[in-house]
């Protein structure tokens, strides 16, 4: 059984990750910087054949980067 995420679902989940991080870091990091880091991390996985857990990976990596920037 194969479960894959549609492009729209992936985009919605990544938007939710970005929004959550913007809220979490709102007092320390501008929203534009959060969005930039999220976009850079997503770009690293552009050619990944399996994208099911991409939002989780992006969220964890972006949170670590933002925590070091904040």
mmJSON file of the N, C-alpha and C atoms, coordinates in Angstrom:
{"data_MODEL":{"atom_site":{
"group_PDB":["ATOM","ATOM","ATOM","ATOM","ATOM","ATOM","ATOM","ATOM","ATOM","ATOM","ATOM","ATOM","ATOM","ATOM","ATOM","ATOM","ATOM","ATOM","ATOM","ATOM","ATOM","ATOM","ATOM","ATOM","ATOM","ATOM","ATOM","ATOM","ATOM","ATOM","ATOM","ATOM","ATOM","ATOM","ATOM","ATOM","ATOM","ATOM","ATOM","ATOM","ATOM","ATOM","ATOM","ATOM","ATOM","ATOM","ATOM","ATOM","ATOM","ATOM","ATOM","ATOM","ATOM","ATOM","ATOM","ATOM","ATOM","ATOM","ATOM","ATOM","ATOM","ATOM","ATOM","ATOM","ATOM","ATOM","ATOM","ATOM","ATOM","ATOM","ATOM","ATOM","ATOM","ATOM","ATOM","ATOM","ATOM","ATOM","ATOM","ATOM","ATOM","ATOM","ATOM","ATOM","ATOM","ATOM","ATOM","ATOM","ATOM","ATOM","ATOM","ATOM","ATOM","ATOM","ATOM","ATOM","ATOM","ATOM","ATOM","ATOM","ATOM","ATOM","ATOM","ATOM","ATOM","ATOM","ATOM","ATOM","ATOM","ATOM","ATOM","ATOM","ATOM","ATOM","ATOM","ATOM","ATOM","ATOM","ATOM","ATOM","ATOM","ATOM","ATOM","ATOM","ATOM","ATOM","ATOM","ATOM","ATOM","ATOM","ATOM","ATOM","ATOM","ATOM","ATOM","ATOM","ATOM","ATOM","ATOM","ATOM","ATOM","ATOM","ATOM","ATOM","ATOM","ATOM","ATOM","ATOM","ATOM","ATOM","ATOM","ATOM","ATOM","ATOM","ATOM","ATOM","ATOM","ATOM","ATOM","ATOM","ATOM","ATOM","ATOM","ATOM","ATOM","ATOM","ATOM","ATOM","ATOM","ATOM","ATOM","ATOM","ATOM","ATOM","ATOM","ATOM","ATOM","ATOM","ATOM","ATOM","ATOM","ATOM","ATOM","ATOM","ATOM","ATOM","ATOM","ATOM","ATOM","ATOM","ATOM","ATOM","ATOM","ATOM","ATOM","ATOM","ATOM","ATOM","ATOM","ATOM","ATOM","ATOM","ATOM","ATOM","ATOM","ATOM","ATOM","ATOM","ATOM","ATOM"],
"id":[1,2,3,4,5,6,7,8,9,10,11,12,13,14,15,16,17,18,19,20,21,22,23,24,25,26,27,28,29,30,31,32,33,34,35,36,37,38,39,40,41,42,43,44,45,46,47,48,49,50,51,52,53,54,55,56,57,58,59,60,61,62,63,64,65,66,67,68,69,70,71,72,73,74,75,76,77,78,79,80,81,82,83,84,85,86,87,88,89,90,91,92,93,94,95,96,97,98,99,100,101,102,103,104,105,106,107,108,109,110,111,112,113,114,115,116,117,118,119,120,121,122,123,124,125,126,127,128,129,130,131,132,133,134,135,136,137,138,139,140,141,142,143,144,145,146,147,148,149,150,151,152,153,154,155,156,157,158,159,160,161,162,163,164,165,166,167,168,169,170,171,172,173,174,175,176,177,178,179,180,181,182,183,184,185,186,187,188,189,190,191,192,193,194,195,196,197,198,199,200,201,202,203,204,205,206,207,208,209,210],
"type_symbol":["N","C","C","N","C","C","N","C","C","N","C","C","N","C","C","N","C","C","N","C","C","N","C","C","N","C","C","N","C","C","N","C","C","N","C","C","N","C","C","N","C","C","N","C","C","N","C","C","N","C","C","N","C","C","N","C","C","N","C","C","N","C","C","N","C","C","N","C","C","N","C","C","N","C","C","N","C","C","N","C","C","N","C","C","N","C","C","N","C","C","N","C","C","N","C","C","N","C","C","N","C","C","N","C","C","N","C","C","N","C","C","N","C","C","N","C","C","N","C","C","N","C","C","N","C","C","N","C","C","N","C","C","N","C","C","N","C","C","N","C","C","N","C","C","N","C","C","N","C","C","N","C","C","N","C","C","N","C","C","N","C","C","N","C","C","N","C","C","N","C","C","N","C","C","N","C","C","N","C","C","N","C","C","N","C","C","N","C","C","N","C","C","N","C","C","N","C","C","N","C","C","N","C","C","N","C","C","N","C","C"],
"label_atom_id":["N","CA","C","N","CA","C","N","CA","C","N","CA","C","N","CA","C","N","CA","C","N","CA","C","N","CA","C","N","CA","C","N","CA","C","N","CA","C","N","CA","C","N","CA","C","N","CA","C","N","CA","C","N","CA","C","N","CA","C","N","CA","C","N","CA","C","N","CA","C","N","CA","C","N","CA","C","N","CA","C","N","CA","C","N","CA","C","N","CA","C","N","CA","C","N","CA","C","N","CA","C","N","CA","C","N","CA","C","N","CA","C","N","CA","C","N","CA","C","N","CA","C","N","CA","C","N","CA","C","N","CA","C","N","CA","C","N","CA","C","N","CA","C","N","CA","C","N","CA","C","N","CA","C","N","CA","C","N","CA","C","N","CA","C","N","CA","C","N","CA","C","N","CA","C","N","CA","C","N","CA","C","N","CA","C","N","CA","C","N","CA","C","N","CA","C","N","CA","C","N","CA","C","N","CA","C","N","CA","C","N","CA","C","N","CA","C","N","CA","C","N","CA","C","N","CA","C","N","CA","C","N","CA","C","N","CA","C","N","CA","C","N","CA","C"],
"label_alt_id":[null,null,null,null,null,null,null,null,null,null,null,null,null,null,null,null,null,null,null,null,null,null,null,null,null,null,null,null,null,null,null,null,null,null,null,null,null,null,null,null,null,null,null,null,null,null,null,null,null,null,null,null,null,null,null,null,null,null,null,null,null,null,null,null,null,null,null,null,null,null,null,null,null,null,null,null,null,null,null,null,null,null,null,null,null,null,null,null,null,null,null,null,null,null,null,null,null,null,null,null,null,null,null,null,null,null,null,null,null,null,null,null,null,null,null,null,null,null,null,null,null,null,null,null,null,null,null,null,null,null,null,null,null,null,null,null,null,null,null,null,null,null,null,null,null,null,null,null,null,null,null,null,null,null,null,null,null,null,null,null,null,null,null,null,null,null,null,null,null,null,null,null,null,null,null,null,null,null,null,null,null,null,null,null,null,null,null,null,null,null,null,null,null,null,null,null,null,null,null,null,null,null,null,null,null,null,null,null,null,null],
"label_comp_id":["UNK","UNK","UNK","UNK","UNK","UNK","UNK","UNK","UNK","UNK","UNK","UNK","UNK","UNK","UNK","UNK","UNK","UNK","UNK","UNK","UNK","UNK","UNK","UNK","UNK","UNK","UNK","UNK","UNK","UNK","UNK","UNK","UNK","UNK","UNK","UNK","UNK","UNK","UNK","UNK","UNK","UNK","UNK","UNK","UNK","UNK","UNK","UNK","UNK","UNK","UNK","UNK","UNK","UNK","UNK","UNK","UNK","UNK","UNK","UNK","UNK","UNK","UNK","UNK","UNK","UNK","UNK","UNK","UNK","UNK","UNK","UNK","UNK","UNK","UNK","UNK","UNK","UNK","UNK","UNK","UNK","UNK","UNK","UNK","UNK","UNK","UNK","UNK","UNK","UNK","UNK","UNK","UNK","UNK","UNK","UNK","UNK","UNK","UNK","UNK","UNK","UNK","UNK","UNK","UNK","UNK","UNK","UNK","UNK","UNK","UNK","UNK","UNK","UNK","UNK","UNK","UNK","UNK","UNK","UNK","UNK","UNK","UNK","UNK","UNK","UNK","UNK","UNK","UNK","UNK","UNK","UNK","UNK","UNK","UNK","UNK","UNK","UNK","UNK","UNK","UNK","UNK","UNK","UNK","UNK","UNK","UNK","UNK","UNK","UNK","UNK","UNK","UNK","UNK","UNK","UNK","UNK","UNK","UNK","UNK","UNK","UNK","UNK","UNK","UNK","UNK","UNK","UNK","UNK","UNK","UNK","UNK","UNK","UNK","UNK","UNK","UNK","UNK","UNK","UNK","UNK","UNK","UNK","UNK","UNK","UNK","UNK","UNK","UNK","UNK","UNK","UNK","UNK","UNK","UNK","UNK","UNK","UNK","UNK","UNK","UNK","UNK","UNK","UNK","UNK","UNK","UNK","UNK","UNK","UNK"],
"label_asym_id":["A","A","A","A","A","A","A","A","A","A","A","A","A","A","A","A","A","A","A","A","A","A","A","A","A","A","A","A","A","A","A","A","A","A","A","A","A","A","A","A","A","A","A","A","A","A","A","A","A","A","A","A","A","A","A","A","A","A","A","A","A","A","A","A","A","A","A","A","A","A","A","A","A","A","A","A","A","A","A","A","A","A","A","A","A","A","A","A","A","A","A","A","A","A","A","A","A","A","A","A","A","A","A","A","A","A","A","A","A","A","A","A","A","A","A","A","A","A","A","A","A","A","A","A","A","A","A","A","A","A","A","A","A","A","A","A","A","A","A","A","A","A","A","A","A","A","A","A","A","A","A","A","A","A","A","A","A","A","A","A","A","A","A","A","A","A","A","A","A","A","A","A","A","A","A","A","A","A","A","A","A","A","A","A","A","A","A","A","A","A","A","A","A","A","A","A","A","A","A","A","A","A","A","A","A","A","A","A","A","A"],
"label_entity_id":["1","1","1","1","1","1","1","1","1","1","1","1","1","1","1","1","1","1","1","1","1","1","1","1","1","1","1","1","1","1","1","1","1","1","1","1","1","1","1","1","1","1","1","1","1","1","1","1","1","1","1","1","1","1","1","1","1","1","1","1","1","1","1","1","1","1","1","1","1","1","1","1","1","1","1","1","1","1","1","1","1","1","1","1","1","1","1","1","1","1","1","1","1","1","1","1","1","1","1","1","1","1","1","1","1","1","1","1","1","1","1","1","1","1","1","1","1","1","1","1","1","1","1","1","1","1","1","1","1","1","1","1","1","1","1","1","1","1","1","1","1","1","1","1","1","1","1","1","1","1","1","1","1","1","1","1","1","1","1","1","1","1","1","1","1","1","1","1","1","1","1","1","1","1","1","1","1","1","1","1","1","1","1","1","1","1","1","1","1","1","1","1","1","1","1","1","1","1","1","1","1","1","1","1","1","1","1","1","1","1"],
"label_seq_id":[1,1,1,2,2,2,3,3,3,4,4,4,5,5,5,6,6,6,7,7,7,8,8,8,9,9,9,10,10,10,11,11,11,12,12,12,13,13,13,14,14,14,15,15,15,16,16,16,17,17,17,18,18,18,19,19,19,20,20,20,21,21,21,22,22,22,23,23,23,24,24,24,25,25,25,26,26,26,27,27,27,28,28,28,29,29,29,30,30,30,31,31,31,32,32,32,33,33,33,34,34,34,35,35,35,36,36,36,37,37,37,38,38,38,39,39,39,40,40,40,41,41,41,42,42,42,43,43,43,44,44,44,45,45,45,46,46,46,47,47,47,48,48,48,49,49,49,50,50,50,51,51,51,52,52,52,53,53,53,54,54,54,55,55,55,56,56,56,57,57,57,58,58,58,59,59,59,60,60,60,61,61,61,62,62,62,63,63,63,64,64,64,65,65,65,66,66,66,67,67,67,68,68,68,69,69,69,70,70,70],
"pdbx_PDB_ins_code":[null,null,null,null,null,null,null,null,null,null,null,null,null,null,null,null,null,null,null,null,null,null,null,null,null,null,null,null,null,null,null,null,null,null,null,null,null,null,null,null,null,null,null,null,null,null,null,null,null,null,null,null,null,null,null,null,null,null,null,null,null,null,null,null,null,null,null,null,null,null,null,null,null,null,null,null,null,null,null,null,null,null,null,null,null,null,null,null,null,null,null,null,null,null,null,null,null,null,null,null,null,null,null,null,null,null,null,null,null,null,null,null,null,null,null,null,null,null,null,null,null,null,null,null,null,null,null,null,null,null,null,null,null,null,null,null,null,null,null,null,null,null,null,null,null,null,null,null,null,null,null,null,null,null,null,null,null,null,null,null,null,null,null,null,null,null,null,null,null,null,null,null,null,null,null,null,null,null,null,null,null,null,null,null,null,null,null,null,null,null,null,null,null,null,null,null,null,null,null,null,null,null,null,null,null,null,null,null,null,null],
"Cartn_x":[0.843,0.0,0.892,0.632,1.414,0.565,1.095,0.405,1.289,0.785,1.562,0.724,1.412,0.773,0.687,-0.44,-0.558,0.28,0.562,1.332,0.599,-0.712,-1.502,-1.428,-1.514,-1.412,-0.041,0.986,2.342,2.478,2.0,2.087,1.337,0.14,-0.637,0.111,0.69,1.42,2.673,3.368,4.55,4.165,3.053,2.562,2.225,1.657,1.32,2.591,3.614,4.898,5.469,5.487,6.003,5.226,3.901,3.063,3.321,3.48,3.759,5.095,6.096,7.413,7.398,6.642,6.522,5.923,4.925,4.326,5.308,5.97,6.903,8.057,8.535,9.707,9.348,8.08,7.607,8.304,8.736,9.382,10.886,11.415,12.867,13.345,12.52,12.944,11.823,12.127,11.087,10.489,9.213,8.502,9.189,9.761,10.432,11.646,12.346,13.525,13.09,12.014,11.476,11.113,10.381,9.953,11.152,12.185,13.389,14.085,14.224,14.87,14.052,12.751,11.89,12.044,12.02,12.156,13.503,14.563,15.888,15.947,15.341,15.354,14.499,13.344,12.493,13.255,14.0,14.751,15.779,16.317,17.29,16.677,15.375,14.68,13.899,14.211,13.477,13.398,14.461,14.5,14.262,13.833,13.607,12.447,12.667,11.597,10.476,10.811,9.803,9.628,8.423,8.186,7.164,6.755,5.704,6.049,7.286,7.674,8.382,8.326,8.994,8.584,7.296,6.932,7.559,7.653,8.262,9.749,10.439,11.873,12.144,11.37,11.553,11.31,10.256,9.948,11.075,11.595,12.676,13.949,14.315,15.542,15.412,14.277,14.075,14.058,13.418,13.375,14.805,15.639,17.027,17.789,17.631,18.324,17.827,16.522,15.954,16.335,16.425,16.833,18.276,19.115,20.494,20.6,19.668,19.654,19.056,18.068,17.316,18.162],
"Cartn_y":[-1.173,0.0,1.242,2.132,3.348,4.554,5.343,6.557,7.728,8.562,9.726,10.977,12.06,13.334,14.115,14.753,15.575,16.841,17.487,18.731,19.781,19.841,20.804,20.502,19.215,18.831,19.194,18.91,19.24,20.743,21.526,22.986,23.484,22.951,23.353,23.012,21.834,21.434,22.273,22.576,23.43,24.857,25.34,26.664,26.663,25.57,25.45,25.416,24.721,24.683,26.092,26.791,28.163,29.053,28.981,29.808,29.494,28.224,27.82,28.379,28.302,28.824,30.342,31.002,32.46,32.844,32.113,32.369,32.071,30.939,30.509,31.493,32.062,32.94,34.419,34.754,36.107,37.229,36.977,38.03,38.113,37.136,37.083,37.12,36.647,36.547,37.081,38.007,38.517,37.401,37.525,36.52,36.275,37.308,37.156,36.239,36.343,35.503,34.054,33.849,32.507,31.902,32.658,32.175,31.855,32.673,32.445,31.143,30.913,29.681,28.458,28.537,27.414,27.131,28.164,27.985,27.365,27.79,27.235,25.751,25.384,23.979,23.145,23.653,22.936,22.717,23.711,23.613,22.489,22.186,21.092,19.743,19.632,18.374,18.378,19.308,19.462,18.169,17.412,16.187,14.917,15.067,13.891,13.061,11.769,10.932,10.662,10.632,10.409,11.707,12.246,13.565,13.543,12.352,12.215,12.934,12.83,13.415,14.76,15.33,16.599,17.699,17.898,18.95,18.744,17.504,17.219,17.547,17.107,17.378,18.878,19.562,21.005,21.719,21.337,21.969,21.796,20.596,20.336,21.098,21.053,21.728,23.24,23.78,25.224,25.682,24.91,25.265,25.332,24.37,24.362,25.58,25.89,27.056,28.338,28.467,29.689,29.852,28.758,28.834,29.356,28.991,29.462,30.927,31.353,32.742,33.679,33.187,34.029,34.491],
"Cartn_z":[0.0,0.0,0.0,-0.919,-1.052,-0.669,0.218,0.627,0.225,-0.648,-1.04,-0.831,-0.693,-0.427,-1.733,-1.968,-3.165,-2.991,-4.089,-4.061,-3.227,-3.352,-2.568,-1.084,-0.727,0.684,1.244,0.463,0.901,1.111,0.168,0.278,1.515,1.749,2.936,4.221,4.269,5.471,5.675,4.597,4.719,5.112,4.605,5.02,6.509,6.986,8.41,9.26,8.779,9.489,9.577,8.456,8.434,9.4,9.367,10.239,11.713,12.021,13.401,13.872,13.007,13.36,13.477,12.615,12.718,14.066,14.512,15.831,16.958,16.851,17.9,18.08,16.987,17.035,16.826,16.919,16.571,17.325,18.549,19.334,19.098,18.358,18.193,16.761,15.825,14.426,13.535,12.625,11.723,10.857,10.543,9.749,8.41,7.817,6.529,6.652,7.756,7.979,8.184,8.922,9.115,7.76,6.956,5.646,4.757,4.829,4.024,4.424,5.709,6.173,5.792,5.944,5.563,4.072,3.254,1.801,1.432,2.1,1.821,2.17,3.273,3.684,2.736,2.357,1.397,0.09,-0.351,-1.606,-1.571,-0.404,-0.287,-0.666,-0.49,-0.733,-2.048,-2.924,-4.178,-4.985,-5.013,-5.812,-4.997,-3.766,-2.914,-3.47,-3.678,-4.233,-3.234,-1.955,-0.915,-0.151,-0.171,0.414,1.548,1.932,2.937,4.235,4.678,5.958,5.806,4.623,4.369,5.354,5.617,6.577,7.96,8.403,9.711,9.68,8.638,8.509,8.429,7.615,7.454,8.781,9.471,10.757,11.758,11.867,12.828,12.461,11.192,10.772,10.893,10.487,10.569,12.031,12.89,14.319,14.879,14.52,15.011,14.506,13.229,12.664,13.32,13.453,14.022,15.493,16.209,17.612,17.738,16.783,16.814,16.364,15.528,15.043,16.082,16.8,17.75,18.912],
"occupancy":[1.0,1.0,1.0,1.0,1.0,1.0,1.0,1.0,1.0,1.0,1.0,1.0,1.0,1.0,1.0,1.0,1.0,1.0,1.0,1.0,1.0,1.0,1.0,1.0,1.0,1.0,1.0,1.0,1.0,1.0,1.0,1.0,1.0,1.0,1.0,1.0,1.0,1.0,1.0,1.0,1.0,1.0,1.0,1.0,1.0,1.0,1.0,1.0,1.0,1.0,1.0,1.0,1.0,1.0,1.0,1.0,1.0,1.0,1.0,1.0,1.0,1.0,1.0,1.0,1.0,1.0,1.0,1.0,1.0,1.0,1.0,1.0,1.0,1.0,1.0,1.0,1.0,1.0,1.0,1.0,1.0,1.0,1.0,1.0,1.0,1.0,1.0,1.0,1.0,1.0,1.0,1.0,1.0,1.0,1.0,1.0,1.0,1.0,1.0,1.0,1.0,1.0,1.0,1.0,1.0,1.0,1.0,1.0,1.0,1.0,1.0,1.0,1.0,1.0,1.0,1.0,1.0,1.0,1.0,1.0,1.0,1.0,1.0,1.0,1.0,1.0,1.0,1.0,1.0,1.0,1.0,1.0,1.0,1.0,1.0,1.0,1.0,1.0,1.0,1.0,1.0,1.0,1.0,1.0,1.0,1.0,1.0,1.0,1.0,1.0,1.0,1.0,1.0,1.0,1.0,1.0,1.0,1.0,1.0,1.0,1.0,1.0,1.0,1.0,1.0,1.0,1.0,1.0,1.0,1.0,1.0,1.0,1.0,1.0,1.0,1.0,1.0,1.0,1.0,1.0,1.0,1.0,1.0,1.0,1.0,1.0,1.0,1.0,1.0,1.0,1.0,1.0,1.0,1.0,1.0,1.0,1.0,1.0,1.0,1.0,1.0,1.0,1.0,1.0,1.0,1.0,1.0,1.0,1.0,1.0],
"B_iso_or_equiv":[0.0,0.0,0.0,0.0,0.0,0.0,0.0,0.0,0.0,0.0,0.0,0.0,0.0,0.0,0.0,0.0,0.0,0.0,0.0,0.0,0.0,0.0,0.0,0.0,0.0,0.0,0.0,0.0,0.0,0.0,0.0,0.0,0.0,0.0,0.0,0.0,0.0,0.0,0.0,0.0,0.0,0.0,0.0,0.0,0.0,0.0,0.0,0.0,0.0,0.0,0.0,0.0,0.0,0.0,0.0,0.0,0.0,0.0,0.0,0.0,0.0,0.0,0.0,0.0,0.0,0.0,0.0,0.0,0.0,0.0,0.0,0.0,0.0,0.0,0.0,0.0,0.0,0.0,0.0,0.0,0.0,0.0,0.0,0.0,0.0,0.0,0.0,0.0,0.0,0.0,0.0,0.0,0.0,0.0,0.0,0.0,0.0,0.0,0.0,0.0,0.0,0.0,0.0,0.0,0.0,0.0,0.0,0.0,0.0,0.0,0.0,0.0,0.0,0.0,0.0,0.0,0.0,0.0,0.0,0.0,0.0,0.0,0.0,0.0,0.0,0.0,0.0,0.0,0.0,0.0,0.0,0.0,0.0,0.0,0.0,0.0,0.0,0.0,0.0,0.0,0.0,0.0,0.0,0.0,0.0,0.0,0.0,0.0,0.0,0.0,0.0,0.0,0.0,0.0,0.0,0.0,0.0,0.0,0.0,0.0,0.0,0.0,0.0,0.0,0.0,0.0,0.0,0.0,0.0,0.0,0.0,0.0,0.0,0.0,0.0,0.0,0.0,0.0,0.0,0.0,0.0,0.0,0.0,0.0,0.0,0.0,0.0,0.0,0.0,0.0,0.0,0.0,0.0,0.0,0.0,0.0,0.0,0.0,0.0,0.0,0.0,0.0,0.0,0.0,0.0,0.0,0.0,0.0,0.0,0.0],
"pdbx_formal_charge":[null,null,null,null,null,null,null,null,null,null,null,null,null,null,null,null,null,null,null,null,null,null,null,null,null,null,null,null,null,null,null,null,null,null,null,null,null,null,null,null,null,null,null,null,null,null,null,null,null,null,null,null,null,null,null,null,null,null,null,null,null,null,null,null,null,null,null,null,null,null,null,null,null,null,null,null,null,null,null,null,null,null,null,null,null,null,null,null,null,null,null,null,null,null,null,null,null,null,null,null,null,null,null,null,null,null,null,null,null,null,null,null,null,null,null,null,null,null,null,null,null,null,null,null,null,null,null,null,null,null,null,null,null,null,null,null,null,null,null,null,null,null,null,null,null,null,null,null,null,null,null,null,null,null,null,null,null,null,null,null,null,null,null,null,null,null,null,null,null,null,null,null,null,null,null,null,null,null,null,null,null,null,null,null,null,null,null,null,null,null,null,null,null,null,null,null,null,null,null,null,null,null,null,null,null,null,null,null,null,null],
"auth_seq_id":[1,1,1,2,2,2,3,3,3,4,4,4,5,5,5,6,6,6,7,7,7,8,8,8,9,9,9,10,10,10,11,11,11,12,12,12,13,13,13,14,14,14,15,15,15,16,16,16,17,17,17,18,18,18,19,19,19,20,20,20,21,21,21,22,22,22,23,23,23,24,24,24,25,25,25,26,26,26,27,27,27,28,28,28,29,29,29,30,30,30,31,31,31,32,32,32,33,33,33,34,34,34,35,35,35,36,36,36,37,37,37,38,38,38,39,39,39,40,40,40,41,41,41,42,42,42,43,43,43,44,44,44,45,45,45,46,46,46,47,47,47,48,48,48,49,49,49,50,50,50,51,51,51,52,52,52,53,53,53,54,54,54,55,55,55,56,56,56,57,57,57,58,58,58,59,59,59,60,60,60,61,61,61,62,62,62,63,63,63,64,64,64,65,65,65,66,66,66,67,67,67,68,68,68,69,69,69,70,70,70],
"auth_comp_id":["UNK","UNK","UNK","UNK","UNK","UNK","UNK","UNK","UNK","UNK","UNK","UNK","UNK","UNK","UNK","UNK","UNK","UNK","UNK","UNK","UNK","UNK","UNK","UNK","UNK","UNK","UNK","UNK","UNK","UNK","UNK","UNK","UNK","UNK","UNK","UNK","UNK","UNK","UNK","UNK","UNK","UNK","UNK","UNK","UNK","UNK","UNK","UNK","UNK","UNK","UNK","UNK","UNK","UNK","UNK","UNK","UNK","UNK","UNK","UNK","UNK","UNK","UNK","UNK","UNK","UNK","UNK","UNK","UNK","UNK","UNK","UNK","UNK","UNK","UNK","UNK","UNK","UNK","UNK","UNK","UNK","UNK","UNK","UNK","UNK","UNK","UNK","UNK","UNK","UNK","UNK","UNK","UNK","UNK","UNK","UNK","UNK","UNK","UNK","UNK","UNK","UNK","UNK","UNK","UNK","UNK","UNK","UNK","UNK","UNK","UNK","UNK","UNK","UNK","UNK","UNK","UNK","UNK","UNK","UNK","UNK","UNK","UNK","UNK","UNK","UNK","UNK","UNK","UNK","UNK","UNK","UNK","UNK","UNK","UNK","UNK","UNK","UNK","UNK","UNK","UNK","UNK","UNK","UNK","UNK","UNK","UNK","UNK","UNK","UNK","UNK","UNK","UNK","UNK","UNK","UNK","UNK","UNK","UNK","UNK","UNK","UNK","UNK","UNK","UNK","UNK","UNK","UNK","UNK","UNK","UNK","UNK","UNK","UNK","UNK","UNK","UNK","UNK","UNK","UNK","UNK","UNK","UNK","UNK","UNK","UNK","UNK","UNK","UNK","UNK","UNK","UNK","UNK","UNK","UNK","UNK","UNK","UNK","UNK","UNK","UNK","UNK","UNK","UNK","UNK","UNK","UNK","UNK","UNK","UNK"],
"auth_asym_id":["A","A","A","A","A","A","A","A","A","A","A","A","A","A","A","A","A","A","A","A","A","A","A","A","A","A","A","A","A","A","A","A","A","A","A","A","A","A","A","A","A","A","A","A","A","A","A","A","A","A","A","A","A","A","A","A","A","A","A","A","A","A","A","A","A","A","A","A","A","A","A","A","A","A","A","A","A","A","A","A","A","A","A","A","A","A","A","A","A","A","A","A","A","A","A","A","A","A","A","A","A","A","A","A","A","A","A","A","A","A","A","A","A","A","A","A","A","A","A","A","A","A","A","A","A","A","A","A","A","A","A","A","A","A","A","A","A","A","A","A","A","A","A","A","A","A","A","A","A","A","A","A","A","A","A","A","A","A","A","A","A","A","A","A","A","A","A","A","A","A","A","A","A","A","A","A","A","A","A","A","A","A","A","A","A","A","A","A","A","A","A","A","A","A","A","A","A","A","A","A","A","A","A","A","A","A","A","A","A","A"],
"auth_atom_id":["N","CA","C","N","CA","C","N","CA","C","N","CA","C","N","CA","C","N","CA","C","N","CA","C","N","CA","C","N","CA","C","N","CA","C","N","CA","C","N","CA","C","N","CA","C","N","CA","C","N","CA","C","N","CA","C","N","CA","C","N","CA","C","N","CA","C","N","CA","C","N","CA","C","N","CA","C","N","CA","C","N","CA","C","N","CA","C","N","CA","C","N","CA","C","N","CA","C","N","CA","C","N","CA","C","N","CA","C","N","CA","C","N","CA","C","N","CA","C","N","CA","C","N","CA","C","N","CA","C","N","CA","C","N","CA","C","N","CA","C","N","CA","C","N","CA","C","N","CA","C","N","CA","C","N","CA","C","N","CA","C","N","CA","C","N","CA","C","N","CA","C","N","CA","C","N","CA","C","N","CA","C","N","CA","C","N","CA","C","N","CA","C","N","CA","C","N","CA","C","N","CA","C","N","CA","C","N","CA","C","N","CA","C","N","CA","C","N","CA","C","N","CA","C","N","CA","C","N","CA","C","N","CA","C","N","CA","C","N","CA","C","N","CA","C"],
"pdbx_PDB_model_num":[1,1,1,1,1,1,1,1,1,1,1,1,1,1,1,1,1,1,1,1,1,1,1,1,1,1,1,1,1,1,1,1,1,1,1,1,1,1,1,1,1,1,1,1,1,1,1,1,1,1,1,1,1,1,1,1,1,1,1,1,1,1,1,1,1,1,1,1,1,1,1,1,1,1,1,1,1,1,1,1,1,1,1,1,1,1,1,1,1,1,1,1,1,1,1,1,1,1,1,1,1,1,1,1,1,1,1,1,1,1,1,1,1,1,1,1,1,1,1,1,1,1,1,1,1,1,1,1,1,1,1,1,1,1,1,1,1,1,1,1,1,1,1,1,1,1,1,1,1,1,1,1,1,1,1,1,1,1,1,1,1,1,1,1,1,1,1,1,1,1,1,1,1,1,1,1,1,1,1,1,1,1,1,1,1,1,1,1,1,1,1,1,1,1,1,1,1,1,1,1,1,1,1,1,1,1,1,1,1,1]
}}}
